[in-house]
Amino acid sequence: MARIDQTPFELQIIDLSHDGRGVARREGGKTVFVADALPGERVLARQTGRSRHFDEAATLEVLEASPDRVAPRCAHFGVCSGCVLQHLDESRQILAKQRVLLENFERIGHVAPGAVLPPLTGGAWRYRRKGRFSVRRVEKKDRTLVGFRERDPRFVADLRECHTVVPEVAALIVPLSALVDGLQARREVPQIEFIVGDPEPEFDGAALVFRHLQPLGEADLAALRQFGQRHRVAIHLQPRGVDSVHPLWPERPRHAFRLDPWGITLSFRPLDFIQVNARLNEVMIARALELLDLRPGERVLDLFCGLGNFTLPIARTAAEVVGVEGEAGLVARARDNAALNGLGNAVFHAADLTQDQRGTPWMRQGFDKLLLDPPRSGAIEVLKQLPLERFGRIVYVSCHPGSLARDAGFLVNERGWRLLSAGVMDMFPHTAHVESIALFEHG
């Protein structure tokens, strides 16, 4: 392992990296990534990592501050890894993400959008309605910690507050620590997942999923039930893989969230994927529908459709929409959601979109437009299979600018499409995560 010099040194920050760290150059031109530093700043730093191609450092003191620097709201900033950009003004955060997107288009895809869409933003605080807390019993502190990982992922941040999770969950952080610490199986609970829907008379609001490595005794089960009843949160247990999740209290919880602009309710299970930012999700759907430019007689293909987050709003306008998703359970719940909302023109299929689907009936059907919302790995496999010339327009929603840029390069440089426009969406304020949307047109 290379020796790390602990002597503090000064750096001039010239850029911001894709993961939210300042970028500087040391004598000799070697790149240094500096945590908690912003472009234009002069900082006193200490080396924390060293490799052949770059060094890593932490900011000890800001000697000359950027005008875009703000005081972080959270007392845990700098330790917790939940968000890394609280020291950067909110209006500048989204512009930094826009630059990351455009640089990826140029560097990876060798393309450029004809127009840059105005960034989409929502509430910057109390937005995260889905996530995972790590749990660790720390004997030296004689306490059980519940929180996100520290920047050093070996440790769990000792959270007392969190300003990015929704209030229903933020209020539970300290009580959860006390709850787990009082369990006989407190060393056998490595994580707690949370998800929050919209409470209605027939639906429950927040849900917690306790992963446990050993069977829980009756005393622990009773404590978990009492916690759920006292805090009005559904309790689920996960003794093994995701298929083992089952409710503890109440016996038959139901969870859902609304898409009010389209009069749609989406039911989900506690470990299902839903967009973490409810407000931004609605704004994102509206932009996707605007870019699709739907006409009443058109048929739309929605790939990686999940629970029907885009599919069902599309069905309000299109003649028919076909949603395809790899997880059979999500497909079943998407069908149930279509029925729940009285939408008979939304059809769903289960298919592994990383494998050859050219012989499937849905692939051979004719469509006017295509919407994609793939995972971080992107959609290159299915794009290579699709009869792309049959579509008039493609809207691509992305959670990873690198895979979007790669796929854009394929569409534009190999298949003759045009990248009409693209823009960023701040789904995860105060983090370096970049969510984006792009519009392609053929010919």
Secondary structure, 3 states (H helix, E strand, C coil): CCCCCCCCEEEECCEECCCCCEEEECCCCCEEEEECCCCCCEEEEEEEEECCCEEEEEEEEEEECCCCECCCCCCCECCECCCCCCCECHHHHHHHHHHHHHHHHHHHHCCCCCEECCCECCCCCCCECEEEEEEEEECCCCEEEEECEECCCCCECCCCCCCCECHHHHCCHHHHHHHHHCCCCHHHCCEEEEEECCCECCEECEEEEEECCCCCCHHHHHHHHHHHHHHCCEEEEECCCHHHCEEEECCCCCEEEEEHHHCEEEEECCCCCCCCEHHHHHHHHHHHHHHHCCCCCCEEEEECCCCCCCHHHHHCCCCEEEEEECCHHHHHHHHHHHHHCCCCCEEEEECCCCCCCCCCHHHHCCCCEEEECCCCCCCHHHHHHCCHHHCCEEEEEECCHHHHHHHHHHHHHHCCEEEEEEEEECCCCCCCCCEEEEEEEEC
